[in-house]
Amino acid sequence: MSVRRTQVIAPAVATVVAAGLLSAVATVPAAAEPTTTTYSCTFPELDEVDVPVTVDVTNLPRKLPVGIPLEAGDWDVRATVHFDDLTTAYLLGHTHDVIVEVKGFETLLGERSVVLDAASGVEVLPVAEPLDVPMAGGNRELTPKTLEEDVPLELPEAFTLDLYDGDHAPLFSVECEWWDGDLGVIGTLSVVKQTSSMTRKLLTKPVKTTKRAKIQVEVLTQEGVGATGQVVAMLGDRTLATRELSDGRVTLKLPRLLAGKHRVTLTYQGTKVVDRTTRNVTVKVVRPTS
C-alpha cells in the first residue's frame, strides 16, 4: 500500500530556525509550539505508510553560550508517533503490547522506549483504530562553535522505528523518511558570548603617595578557564593602566595617586566569544609618616 505524503508545520517559536543546541547557562525558556511532520515508513507487508510525528519541547531555552558543551538530556522533549487504523491493526496483530523505540532523532529524542498498553497482557485481535504512541527523550550532546543568530531546531530527515513485543523481544525495524515540503521546526535558539567573572585584590593597603598601587586581577570565562584579552584600570575618564591577561591573570601597576580614597574601575574588555565584565576596587592612598 502506498500513501501520498503530506505535512503540517505548526508555528515556530520566534522565527524559522536548524539543528540542535542548548545551554548550561541560565536562560529564559521559550514556549515552542508543537510541530508535526509526516514521514513515509515502509512496514513489512504494508509497504509505505504515512506516519505523522509531533514534537514538543517544553523547556526550550532562547540562548546558548558559544563554546560551552551541552550535556545530553539537559532539556526535555515530548513526541507522539501517530499510526492510522490499518497500521494499528497490523501492529497489534503481531503482538500483545507494542514498544516503539525511535532511533535517529539524536537532535530531539533519546533512546527511551514507551510501552503501549494496548492489550493489558491479553491476546489482542487487530483493532482498526488510530493509535498515538507517546515518546519522551532529550537533546543530544552539542557544543556551539560560532556565534550565530536564529539557529533552528528541526526534525530529522529520517529515522528508524524499532518495534518490540510485550517481552521486549525485537519484532522488526521500520525505516521512515521525510519526503516533500519543509522539515518541521520547533523553535529558535541564539548563540551568544560566554559570560566572564573577575576577582581583584589590592596588594598593599593602604598605599603611600610615594608608591604605585598594584592590583592583582583574575578573569575566568563561563567555562571556567583563564580568559584572554585586556584589562583596563580607569579613574573616572582617566586611563591608569592597560595590560594583557596571561592564563587569565595580570597585575596592574597604577601611577602614583594623591592622598585619599580612589574608586578605580577595572574592565575586562572581552573577546569575540567572551563578554566584557567590570568590577571596582577602592585604593586608599596616604602620605608617608615622617
Backbone as CSV, one residue per row, in Angstrom:
resi,resn,N_x,N_y,N_z,CA_x,CA_y,CA_z,C_x,C_y,C_z
1,MET,0.845,-1.183,0.000,0.000,0.000,0.000,0.880,1.232,0.000
2,SER,0.575,2.181,-0.842,1.341,3.425,-0.902,0.407,4.583,-0.589
3,VAL,0.855,5.481,0.266,0.016,6.590,0.694,0.693,7.892,0.313
4,ARG,-0.071,8.842,-0.189,0.508,10.129,-0.559,1.021,10.841,0.690
5,ARG,2.185,11.453,0.585,2.817,12.078,1.729,2.311,13.505,1.901
6,THR,2.032,13.865,3.145,1.594,15.226,3.451,2.377,15.736,4.632
7,GLN,2.238,17.015,4.924,2.970,17.594,6.040,2.241,18.783,6.613
8,VAL,2.275,18.912,7.948,1.714,20.071,8.622,2.780,20.617,9.548
9,ILE,3.030,21.915,9.497,4.016,22.530,10.377,3.315,23.585,11.218
10,ALA,3.396,23.428,12.544,2.796,24.421,13.433,3.701,25.642,13.502
11,PRO,3.174,26.792,13.976,4.010,27.991,14.079,5.201,27.749,14.985
12,ALA,6.382,28.211,14.605,7.572,28.040,15.418,7.648,29.148,16.444
13,VAL,8.572,29.031,17.399,8.633,29.979,18.476,9.029,31.363,18.056
14,ALA,9.859,31.831,17.439,10.009,33.217,17.099,10.109,33.317,15.623
15,THR,11.202,32.900,15.062,11.356,32.916,13.622,11.702,31.517,13.166
16,VAL,11.700,31.318,11.836,12.056,29.993,11.343,13.497,29.692,11.695
17,VAL,13.771,28.439,12.154,15.075,28.040,12.661,15.677,26.740,12.189
18,ALA,17.401,25.424,12.690,18.007,24.175,12.037,18.781,23.365,12.999
19,ALA,19.459,22.746,13.578,19.918,21.523,14.221,20.303,21.786,15.666
20,GLY,20.205,20.856,16.561,20.022,21.034,17.970,21.137,21.642,18.779
21,LEU,20.737,22.528,19.715,21.639,23.120,20.680,20.943,23.212,22.033
22,LEU,21.672,23.669,23.083,21.083,24.092,24.342,22.098,24.348,25.422
23,SER,21.690,24.921,26.627,22.759,25.542,27.347,22.923,25.205,28.800
24,ALA,24.157,25.420,29.314,24.420,25.252,30.722,24.303,26.572,31.452
25,VAL,23.892,27.634,30.760,23.726,28.947,31.358,22.249,29.175,31.648
26,ALA,21.982,30.002,32.679,20.591,30.300,32.990,19.959,31.044,31.819
27,THR,18.851,30.547,31.338,18.198,31.146,30.184,16.706,31.228,30.429
28,VAL,16.036,32.029,29.642,14.582,32.150,29.730,13.955,31.147,28.786
29,PRO,13.156,30.199,29.291,12.560,29.208,28.392,11.630,29.851,27.372
30,ALA,11.636,29.284,26.182,10.732,29.741,25.135,9.590,28.740,24.999
31,ALA,8.400,29.228,24.748,7.237,28.357,24.629,7.087,27.908,23.184
32,ALA,7.835,26.862,22.832,7.790,26.365,21.459,6.440,25.725,21.171
33,GLU,5.955,25.915,19.952,4.704,25.298,19.537,4.970,23.867,19.075
34,PRO,4.048,22.928,19.350,4.218,21.569,18.819,4.298,21.596,17.293
35,THR,5.143,20.750,16.734,5.359,20.705,15.290,5.145,19.285,14.786
36,THR,4.401,19.148,13.701,4.137,17.831,13.121,4.713,17.746,11.715
37,THR,5.488,16.701,11.475,5.993,16.405,10.133,5.638,14.966,9.807
38,THR,5.154,14.729,8.604,4.745,13.386,8.207,5.872,12.681,7.450
39,TYR,6.128,11.450,7.848,7.165,10.630,7.239,6.534,9.456,6.493
40,SER,7.238,8.939,5.503,6.840,7.713,4.822,7.630,6.558,5.442
41,CYS,6.911,5.614,6.047,7.542,4.485,6.723,7.175,3.190,5.989
42,THR,8.165,2.355,5.739,7.941,1.113,4.992,7.814,-0.055,5.963
43,PHE,6.582,-0.568,6.131,6.308,-1.698,7.009,6.286,-2.992,6.189
44,PRO,6.752,-4.097,6.767,6.606,-5.391,6.083,5.132,-5.659,5.775
45,GLU,4.857,-6.084,4.581,3.514,-6.429,4.106,2.647,-5.216,3.818
46,LEU,2.834,-4.108,4.569,2.017,-2.921,4.342,2.617,-1.986,3.309
47,ASP,3.916,-2.107,3.065,4.635,-1.202,2.168,4.691,0.196,2.797
48,GLU,4.503,1.262,2.009,4.674,2.617,2.506,3.419,3.122,3.221
49,VAL,3.634,3.681,4.413,2.531,4.202,5.218,2.933,5.576,5.746
50,ASP,2.002,6.527,5.687,2.262,7.839,6.273,2.246,7.746,7.790
51,VAL,3.288,8.259,8.443,3.370,8.264,9.899,3.697,9.691,10.355
52,PRO,2.707,10.429,10.837,2.984,11.769,11.367,3.691,11.688,12.728
53,VAL,4.678,12.533,12.931,5.386,12.629,14.202,5.261,14.064,14.703
54,THR,4.710,14.214,15.895,4.553,15.529,16.504,5.565,15.679,17.632
55,VAL,6.307,16.776,17.620,7.347,17.018,18.623,7.044,18.310,19.369
56,ASP,7.241,18.261,20.691,7.006,19.433,21.528,8.133,19.528,22.551
57,VAL,8.816,20.667,22.609,9.860,20.904,23.605,9.290,21.818,24.668
58,THR,9.315,21.359,25.924,8.636,22.103,26.981,9.516,23.159,27.637
59,ASN,10.826,23.027,27.572,11.701,23.991,28.260,12.816,24.464,27.339
60,LEU,12.468,24.796,26.121,13.452,25.248,25.143,14.047,26.587,25.557
61,PRO,15.378,26.672,25.764,15.981,27.963,26.101,16.156,28.820,24.857
62,ARG,16.262,30.105,25.038,16.407,31.016,23.900,17.869,31.230,23.527
63,LYS,18.789,31.092,24.482,20.180,31.451,24.236,21.132,30.351,24.677
64,LEU,22.218,30.185,23.913,23.271,29.223,24.215,24.612,29.936,24.214
65,PRO,25.466,29.699,25.206,26.794,30.322,25.185,27.733,29.555,24.264
66,VAL,28.454,30.274,23.416,29.365,29.644,22.473,30.489,28.930,23.230
67,GLY,30.855,27.745,22.751,31.979,27.014,23.322,31.691,26.251,24.590
68,ILE,30.460,26.307,25.115,30.107,25.586,26.340,29.440,24.275,25.951
69,PRO,30.015,23.130,26.344,29.384,21.850,25.993,27.998,21.722,26.624
70,LEU,27.058,21.283,25.830,25.711,20.995,26.302,25.600,19.497,26.516
71,GLU,25.332,19.092,27.739,25.208,17.680,28.051,23.911,17.119,27.480
72,ALA,23.967,15.871,27.048,22.767,15.205,26.554,21.732,15.130,27.676
73,GLY,20.478,15.411,27.329,19.397,15.312,28.301,19.221,16.527,29.180
74,ASP,19.882,17.654,28.863,19.709,18.868,29.660,18.306,19.449,29.534
75,TRP,17.631,19.146,28.450,16.272,19.652,28.267,15.373,18.536,27.768
76,ASP,14.085,18.681,28.013,13.128,17.606,27.761,12.427,17.769,26.420
77,VAL,12.155,16.638,25.795,11.412,16.616,24.535,10.279,15.608,24.669
78,ARG,9.106,15.983,24.187,7.984,15.055,24.128,7.582,14.905,22.669
79,ALA,7.222,13.700,22.279,6.814,13.464,20.890,5.688,12.450,20.865
80,THR,4.942,12.468,19.772,3.876,11.494,19.548,4.004,10.949,18.137
81,VAL,4.069,9.615,18.025,4.071,8.948,16.725,2.660,8.446,16.468
82,HIS,2.075,8.829,15.343,0.682,8.512,15.057,0.594,7.432,13.972
83,PHE,-0.167,6.371,14.269,-0.427,5.305,13.295,-1.908,5.331,12.919
84,ASP,-2.172,5.111,11.628,-3.571,5.058,11.198,-4.194,3.714,11.599
85,ASP,-5.492,3.558,11.330,-6.203,2.355,11.802,-5.664,1.086,11.163
86,LEU,-5.294,1.129,9.876,-4.793,-0.070,9.217,-3.441,-0.483,9.786
87,THR,-2.572,0.495,10.023,-1.249,0.193,10.596,-1.386,-0.321,12.011
88,THR,-2.322,0.276,12.784,-2.560,-0.190,14.144,-3.002,-1.652,14.155
89,ALA,-3.930,-1.988,13.299,-4.400,-3.376,13.223,-3.255,-4.310,12.854
90,TYR,-2.403,-3.856,11.964,-1.250,-4.668,11.541,-0.290,-4.893,12.715
91,LEU,0.009,-3.823,13.454,0.954,-3.936,14.570,0.404,-4.822,15.671
92,LEU,-0.849,-4.585,16.072,-1.429,-5.363,17.168,-1.672,-6.811,16.772
93,GLY,-1.723,-7.067,15.482,-1.864,-8.448,15.034,-0.596,-9.254,15.205
94,HIS,0.519,-8.552,15.479,1.795,-9.245,15.642,2.187,-9.447,17.103
95,THR,1.514,-8.763,18.041,1.992,-8.810,19.419,0.877,-8.443,20.381
96,HIS,1.122,-8.670,21.684,0.174,-8.246,22.707,0.328,-6.750,22.965
97,ASP,1.518,-6.351,23.380,1.832,-4.938,23.595,2.812,-4.500,22.512
98,VAL,2.897,-3.214,22.284,3.819,-2.686,21.291,4.759,-1.695,21.967
99,ILE,6.046,-1.921,21.804,7.048,-0.960,22.264,7.681,-0.357,21.019
100,VAL,7.619,0.951,20.904,8.205,1.641,19.759,9.406,2.439,20.237
101,GLU,10.575,2.154,19.706,11.792,2.882,20.054,12.287,3.607,18.821
102,VAL,12.350,4.919,18.898,12.761,5.726,17.748,14.252,6.017,17.830
103,LYS,14.994,5.614,16.811,16.413,5.949,16.715,16.613,6.884,15.531
104,GLY,17.579,7.783,15.654,17.841,8.716,14.579,17.377,10.114,14.899
105,PHE,16.741,10.291,16.068,16.316,11.616,16.493,17.323,12.193,17.487
106,GLU,18.611,12.028,17.203,19.580,12.451,18.210,19.465,13.935,18.544
107,THR,18.941,14.731,17.636,18.724,16.135,17.948,17.538,16.313,18.883
108,LEU,16.572,15.437,18.804,15.312,15.649,19.508,14.958,14.591,20.529
109,LEU,15.151,13.333,20.198,14.661,12.270,21.062,15.780,11.398,21.579
110,GLY,15.590,10.923,22.801,16.525,9.977,23.353,16.167,8.569,22.935
111,GLU,16.698,7.577,23.646,16.519,6.182,23.280,15.492,5.484,24.180
112,ARG,14.743,6.256,24.938,13.835,5.651,25.901,12.609,5.064,25.204
113,SER,12.272,3.818,25.540,11.093,3.174,24.959,9.857,3.457,25.807
114,VAL,8.718,3.491,25.174,7.449,3.678,25.868,6.524,2.532,25.484
115,VAL,5.970,1.814,26.471,5.092,0.677,26.217,3.663,1.178,26.025
116,LEU,3.033,0.714,24.961,1.622,1.000,24.744,0.788,-0.111,25.376
117,ASP,-0.029,0.213,26.339,-0.850,-0.791,26.999,-2.089,-1.063,26.143
118,ALA,-1.873,-1.674,24.984,-2.970,-1.896,24.047,-3.784,-3.128,24.411
119,ALA,-3.173,-4.129,25.057,-3.877,-5.384,25.295,-3.908,-5.798,26.752
120,SER,-3.151,-5.098,27.611,-3.109,-5.422,29.048,-2.773,-6.883,29.305
121,GLY,-1.872,-7.432,28.502,-1.419,-8.799,28.718,-2.331,-9.862,28.164
122,VAL,-3.391,-9.475,27.495,-4.323,-10.444,26.913,-4.123,-10.462,25.408
123,GLU,-4.270,-11.646,24.798,-4.083,-11.737,23.351,-5.032,-10.766,22.645
124,VAL,-4.503,-10.051,21.672,-5.267,-8.989,21.035,-5.552,-9.334,19.584
125,LEU,-6.774,-9.106,19.195,-7.115,-9.164,17.777,-6.852,-7.794,17.171
126,PRO,-6.538,-7.702,15.888,-6.306,-6.404,15.267,-7.477,-5.450,15.500
127,VAL,-7.147,-4.218,15.875,-8.155,-3.202,16.137,-7.998,-2.091,15.117
128,ALA,-9.036,-1.825,14.365,-8.955,-0.829,13.297,-9.234,0.558,13.848
129,GLU,-8.344,1.044,14.716,-8.460,2.388,15.267,-7.096,3.070,15.206
130,PRO,-7.076,4.370,15.005,-5.792,5.080,15.026,-5.124,4.941,16.400
131,LEU,-3.810,5.015,16.406,-3.053,4.808,17.639,-1.956,5.860,17.735
132,ASP,-1.886,6.532,18.890,-0.833,7.507,19.140,0.155,6.949,20.160
133,VAL,1.417,6.932,19.787,2.470,6.424,20.672,3.186,7.605,21.320
134,PRO,3.068,7.775,22.644,3.793,8.860,23.300,5.274,8.529,23.423
135,MET,6.125,9.497,23.198,7.564,9.314,23.297,8.137,10.376,24.242
136,ALA,9.270,10.075,24.850,9.954,11.035,25.722,11.450,10.908,25.511
137,GLY,12.150,12.005,25.637,13.600,11.965,25.451,14.234,13.295,25.792
138,GLY,15.390,13.532,25.221,16.115,14.769,25.499,17.012,15.134,24.342
139,ASN,17.752,16.229,24.534,18.649,16.699,23.485,19.904,15.834,23.399
140,ARG,20.595,15.932,22.291,21.888,15.272,22.133,22.989,16.172,22.690
141,GLU,24.228,15.640,22.822,25.370,16.454,23.205,25.685,17.447,22.095
142,LEU,26.081,18.645,22.483,26.387,19.654,21.474,27.230,20.763,22.080
143,THR,28.177,21.282,21.299,28.948,22.456,21.687,28.852,23.488,20.574
144,PRO,28.157,24.611,20.792,28.103,25.651,19.762,29.498,26.181,19.473
145,LYS,29.894,26.201,18.205,31.255,26.571,17.826,31.400,28.043,17.469
146,THR,30.359,28.642,16.923,30.445,30.026,16.479,29.210,30.789,16.919
147,LEU,29.333,32.099,16.933,28.200,32.954,17.273,27.264,33.048,16.082
148,GLU,26.041,32.612,16.276,25.043,32.673,15.224,23.710,33.073,15.823
149,GLU,22.905,33.718,15.031,21.553,34.048,15.458,20.555,33.138,14.737
150,ASP,19.441,32.908,15.366,18.354,32.142,14.758,18.799,30.765,14.302
151,VAL,19.396,30.002,15.210,19.764,28.619,14.918,18.516,27.763,15.031
152,PRO,18.131,27.059,13.965,16.866,26.329,14.013,17.000,24.930,14.622
153,LEU,15.984,24.524,15.333,15.856,23.146,15.793,14.778,22.511,14.929
154,GLU,15.171,21.566,14.094,14.198,20.982,13.179,14.232,19.462,13.257
155,LEU,13.152,18.853,12.824,13.068,17.403,12.835,14.056,16.811,11.833
156,PRO,14.535,15.579,12.074,15.499,14.967,11.155,14.828,14.531,9.857
157,GLU,15.641,14.297,8.837,15.110,13.879,7.543,14.683,12.412,7.548
158,ALA,15.232,11.613,8.468,14.890,10.184,8.509,15.090,9.646,9.917
159,PHE,14.414,8.565,10.227,14.630,7.870,11.492,14.212,6.416,11.326
160,THR,14.498,5.601,12.332,14.148,4.188,12.314,13.235,3.872,13.490
161,LEU,12.126,3.196,13.207,11.260,2.675,14.261,11.674,1.242,14.552
162,ASP,12.090,0.981,15.793,12.386,-0.395,16.220,11.223,-0.864,17.072
163,LEU,10.541,-1.915,16.626,9.357,-2.401,17.318,9.664,-3.705,18.058
164,TYR,9.109,-3.809,19.286,9.336,-4.961,20.149,7.997,-5.487,20.645
165,ASP,7.982,-6.746,21.064,6.747,-7.296,21.619,6.685,-7.007,23.119
166,GLY,5.672,-7.570,23.781,5.481,-7.296,25.199,6.593,-7.797,26.076
167,ASP,7.404,-8.760,25.602,8.544,-9.256,26.362,9.833,-8.561,25.946
168,HIS,9.690,-7.476,25.213,10.821,-6.701,24.706,11.677,-7.505,23.726
169,ALA,11.069,-8.460,23.102,11.765,-9.192,22.041,11.585,-8.431,20.728
170,PRO,12.636,-8.270,19.931,12.515,-7.476,18.705,11.575,-8.119,17.695
171,LEU,10.751,-7.290,17.091,9.877,-7.731,16.012,10.517,-7.403,14.662
172,PHE,10.653,-6.121,14.359,11.303,-5.696,13.126,11.595,-4.203,13.219
173,SER,12.438,-3.728,12.320,12.754,-2.310,12.219,12.081,-1.729,10.982
174,VAL,11.643,-0.489,11.105,10.955,0.187,10.010,11.702,1.482,9.688
175,GLU,12.112,1.627,8.447,12.778,2.847,8.024,11.741,3.904,7.657
176,CYS,11.916,5.096,8.189,10.992,6.200,7.925,11.787,7.397,7.412
177,GLU,11.280,8.014,6.356,11.975,9.175,5.819,10.999,10.282,5.456
178,TRP,11.448,11.498,5.683,10.685,12.667,5.282,10.734,12.769,3.766
179,TRP,9.662,13.295,3.180,9.592,13.318,1.723,9.562,14.741,1.198
180,ASP,8.369,15.299,0.974,8.255,16.616,0.350,8.027,17.713,1.385
181,GLY,8.220,18.960,0.955,7.935,20.104,1.811,9.100,20.443,2.723
182,ASP,8.824,21.317,3.697,9.848,21.746,4.652,9.804,20.859,5.888
183,LEU,10.965,20.656,6.489,11.004,19.925,7.747,10.397,20.772,8.859
184,GLY,9.781,20.107,9.822,9.179,20.836,10.930,10.236,21.511,11.791
185,VAL,9.956,22.719,12.226,10.862,23.489,13.068,10.169,23.768,14.396
186,ILE,10.866,23.510,15.501,10.218,23.609,16.806,10.609,24.843,17.596
187,GLY,11.574,25.619,17.152,11.932,26.802,17.919,13.205,27.459,17.423
188,THR,13.504,28.633,17.992,14.679,29.407,17.617,15.634,29.515,18.795
189,LEU,16.905,29.291,18.539,17.930,29.458,19.552,18.968,30.451,19.049
190,SER,19.480,31.284,19.935,20.556,32.201,19.601,21.817,31.793,20.355
191,VAL,22.938,31.791,19.657,24.226,31.526,20.296,24.846,32.863,20.681
192,VAL,25.201,33.013,21.944,25.693,34.285,22.463,27.086,34.112,23.059
193,LYS,27.710,35.235,23.390,29.023,35.187,24.029,28.938,34.560,25.424
194,GLN,30.042,33.940,25.831,30.139,33.468,27.202,30.220,34.666,28.149
195,THR,29.725,34.484,29.364,29.928,35.488,30.397,31.344,35.334,30.962
196,SER,31.771,36.310,31.724,33.088,36.254,32.369,32.946,36.728,33.805
197,SER,33.876,36.322,34.638,33.872,36.744,36.042,35.262,37.237,36.417
198,MET,35.311,38.249,37.280,36.586,38.854,37.663,36.739,38.873,39.168
199,THR,37.929,38.536,39.651,38.299,38.768,41.040,39.487,39.729,41.044
200,ARG,39.579,40.549,42.080,40.671,41.524,42.141,41.129,41.680,43.574
201,LYS,42.420,42.059,43.729,42.997,42.202,45.060,44.047,43.307,45.036
202,LEU,43.885,44.293,45.922,44.888,45.338,46.087,46.014,44.771,46.938
203,LEU,47.236,44.773,46.401,48.330,44.062,47.057,48.809,44.740,48.328
204,THR,48.678,46.060,48.425,49.089,46.778,49.633,47.986,47.729,50.059
205,LYS,47.583,47.658,51.323,46.540,48.550,51.853,47.048,49.185,53.145
206,PRO,47.027,50.495,53.253,46.888,51.469,52.178,48.198,51.627,51.396
207,VAL,48.160,52.496,50.380,49.334,52.734,49.534,49.841,54.144,49.816
208,LYS,51.137,54.273,49.943,51.715,55.598,50.184,51.766,56.391,48.880
209,THR,51.737,57.711,49.011,51.785,58.576,47.826,53.092,58.430,47.062
210,THR,54.111,57.917,47.708,55.412,57.737,47.051,55.505,56.396,46.319
211,LYS,54.464,55.588,46.457,54.467,54.249,45.847,53.361,54.145,44.784
212,ARG,53.473,53.131,43.979,52.462,52.856,42.949,51.630,51.647,43.372
213,ALA,50.341,51.822,43.394,49.452,50.721,43.800,49.492,49.596,42.770
214,LYS,49.436,48.371,43.272,49.392,47.192,42.402,48.108,46.414,42.683
215,ILE,47.399,46.083,41.606,46.143,45.344,41.734,46.271,44.032,40.977
216,GLN,46.026,42.951,41.678,46.087,41.611,41.077,44.678,41.245,40.579
217,VAL,44.585,40.863,39.310,43.286,40.594,38.687,43.289,39.199,38.081
218,GLU,42.169,38.488,38.249,41.971,37.203,37.576,40.613,37.223,36.886
219,VAL,40.573,36.776,35.623,39.333,36.725,34.861,39.141,35.308,34.333
220,LEU,37.973,34.732,34.613,37.631,33.402,34.131,36.460,33.496,33.164
221,THR,36.485,32.661,32.130,35.354,32.578,31.218,34.251,31.731,31.840
222,GLN,33.110,31.671,31.188,31.981,30.899,31.703,32.297,29.421,31.807
223,GLU,33.190,28.934,30.946,33.550,27.516,31.032,34.629,27.260,32.071
224,GLY,35.038,28.299,32.828,35.933,28.127,33.953,37.402,28.133,33.617
225,VAL,37.797,28.651,32.468,39.216,28.715,32.094,39.670,30.165,32.101
226,GLY,40.995,30.364,32.200,41.545,31.709,32.203,41.263,32.438,30.901
227,ALA,40.767,33.659,31.012,40.403,34.439,29.833,41.633,35.033,29.173
228,THR,41.479,35.421,27.913,42.487,36.190,27.196,41.932,37.585,26.938
229,GLY,42.817,38.516,26.567,42.369,39.871,26.295,42.922,40.860,27.298
230,GLN,42.447,42.075,27.236,42.974,43.172,28.047,42.097,43.495,29.246
231,VAL,42.788,43.993,30.303,42.110,44.581,31.451,42.560,46.033,31.550
232,VAL,41.614,46.950,31.706,41.898,48.385,31.764,41.480,48.907,33.132
233,ALA,42.349,49.716,33.753,42.034,50.386,35.013,41.754,51.855,34.724
234,MET,40.594,52.344,35.197,40.176,53.719,34.944,39.874,54.427,36.267
235,LEU,40.212,55.695,36.331,39.813,56.563,37.434,39.005,57.688,36.807
236,GLY,37.688,57.563,36.853,36.838,58.474,36.108,37.066,58.279,34.625
237,ASP,37.418,59.356,33.918,37.705,59.262,32.487,39.186,59.018,32.208
238,ARG,39.972,58.918,33.248,41.430,58.783,33.098,41.833,57.309,33.089
239,THR,42.576,56.921,32.060,43.098,55.553,31.983,44.385,55.465,32.801
240,LEU,44.382,54.587,33.790,45.542,54.435,34.666,46.499,53.354,34.185
241,ALA,45.944,52.262,33.655,46.803,51.152,33.219,46.015,50.233,32.305
242,THR,46.730,49.603,31.368,46.144,48.609,30.468,47.147,47.476,30.300
243,ARG,46.690,46.232,30.533,47.608,45.099,30.374,46.855,43.880,29.850
244,GLU,47.612,43.009,29.186,47.064,41.766,28.649,47.052,40.684,29.722
245,LEU,45.991,39.901,29.724,45.915,38.741,30.620,46.846,37.640,30.135
246,SER,47.399,36.896,31.079,48.183,35.703,30.769,47.636,34.568,31.628
247,ASP,47.072,33.554,30.973,46.399,32.469,31.699,45.327,33.023,32.633
248,GLY,44.685,34.099,32.197,43.593,34.669,32.969,44.014,35.586,34.093
249,ARG,45.336,35.844,34.251,45.814,36.670,35.365,46.652,37.838,34.863
250,VAL,46.661,38.911,35.648,47.503,40.068,35.342,47.618,40.914,36.604
251,THR,48.754,41.588,36.751,48.928,42.565,37.828,49.051,43.946,37.205
252,LEU,48.141,44.839,37.579,48.127,46.200,37.061,48.876,47.108,38.029
253,LYS,49.841,47.847,37.496,50.612,48.795,38.297,50.126,50.198,37.966
254,LEU,49.482,50.842,38.944,48.898,52.155,38.720,49.951,53.252,38.893
255,PRO,49.721,54.415,38.300,50.605,55.553,38.573,50.398,56.044,40.007
256,ARG,51.315,56.870,40.470,51.178,57.432,41.814,49.916,58.293,41.877
257,LEU,49.234,58.181,42.992,47.977,58.909,43.166,48.064,59.823,44.379
258,LEU,47.239,60.870,44.387,47.178,61.772,45.517,46.569,61.064,46.722
259,ALA,46.850,61.614,47.904,46.294,61.035,49.123,44.768,61.098,49.074
260,GLY,44.148,60.046,49.595,42.696,59.977,49.609,42.215,58.613,49.145
261,LYS,40.895,58.489,49.058,40.297,57.239,48.575,39.909,57.404,47.114
262,HIS,40.295,56.434,46.286,40.049,56.492,44.851,39.285,55.231,44.421
263,ARG,38.182,55.455,43.747,37.389,54.329,43.241,37.859,54.017,41.811
264,VAL,38.603,52.935,41.687,39.192,52.548,40.411,38.302,51.480,39.763
265,THR,37.965,51.696,38.492,37.133,50.750,37.746,38.014,49.855,36.898
266,LEU,37.854,48.561,37.075,38.609,47.566,36.310,37.663,46.941,35.287
267,THR,38.044,46.995,34.018,37.183,46.459,32.963,37.944,45.438,32.134
268,TYR,37.413,44.216,32.114,37.917,43.215,31.164,37.213,43.494,29.845
269,GLN,37.990,43.699,28.777,37.444,44.162,27.508,36.717,43.082,26.715
270,GLY,36.916,41.817,27.095,36.250,40.727,26.377,36.968,40.366,25.090
271,THR,36.425,39.349,24.402,36.961,38.888,23.121,35.789,38.666,22.173
272,LYS,36.062,38.041,21.048,34.993,37.752,20.090,33.960,36.780,20.648
273,VAL,34.373,35.940,21.616,33.453,34.917,22.130,33.171,35.056,23.623
274,VAL,33.861,35.953,24.318,33.649,36.144,25.760,33.257,37.596,26.008
275,ASP,32.200,37.798,26.779,31.693,39.134,27.032,32.560,39.865,28.055
276,ARG,32.477,41.181,28.038,33.238,42.010,28.963,32.621,41.956,30.350
277,THR,33.417,42.367,31.353,32.912,42.459,32.719,33.666,43.561,33.428
278,THR,33.035,44.147,34.447,33.610,45.293,35.159,33.468,45.100,36.656
279,ARG,34.532,45.438,37.392,34.498,45.456,38.855,35.207,46.711,39.338
280,ASN,34.899,47.124,40.546,35.548,48.293,41.152,36.442,47.866,42.302
281,VAL,37.430,48.692,42.590,38.276,48.478,43.759,38.614,49.848,44.352
282,THR,38.586,49.938,45.659,38.908,51.198,46.335,40.390,51.201,46.709
283,VAL,41.096,52.218,46.234,42.516,52.362,46.523,42.677,53.519,47.531
284,LYS,43.135,53.199,48.702,43.364,54.207,49.728,44.829,54.625,49.703
285,VAL,45.061,55.905,49.492,46.426,56.436,49.393,46.673,57.377,50.569
286,VAL,47.806,57.186,51.245,48.145,58.009,52.430,49.524,58.633,52.240
287,ARG,49.715,59.743,52.924,51.044,60.359,52.913,51.965,59.556,53.813
288,PRO,53.233,59.455,53.446,54.166,58.726,54.303,54.371,59.455,55.642
289,THR,54.511,58.691,56.683,54.753,59.294,58.006,56.209,59.716,58.102
290,SER,56.435,60.833,58.787,57.814,61.338,58.914,58.529,60.618,60.041
